[in-house]
Amino acid sequence: MKTTVLLITFFFITITSFGQSKNYAERKASLEAKKEAIRKRKNEYISSDGNIYKVGDTITIYAKLGRYEYIRTKGKLLRQKRNPRDIYVIIQHIDKNTNSVGDYNLVRAICKGVEKGRYIIRLDKAYQNCEIQACN
């Protein structure tokens, strides 16, 4: 009886030791790779059109006379009244809202203007509305 328990215990220890064949350095490298993938996922966004937006990228808000639909500044929609000009902004943070309505997720880029100002851009909608891309 004692020998069978001893054999079963020995067999169990042998099986579990084969599952832990990675050494410390390999486990640490694997964990770091997972952390880097999570960090990368938080700092970049791939839009439905295939554009990749990353923290630190520069976006051009194209000149348009009047009000923009999907770009805000100081809590209000951006509006250019006279002499519209291109505005260059740098992405500081990408905010992905997981609350969805149907198939739509809200993705916003919080940006700092190269000259001055702070802008909030709804990336997919602004791209489709030709506010951050050149349309014919």
Secondary structure, DSSP 8 states (H G I E B T S, - for coil): -HHHHHHHHHHHHHHHHHHT---HHHHHHHHHHHHHHHHHHHHEEE-TTS-EEETT-EEEE---SEEEEEEEETTEEEEE-SS---EEEEEEEEEEEEEEETTEEEEEEEEEESSS-EEEEEHHHHHHTTSSS---
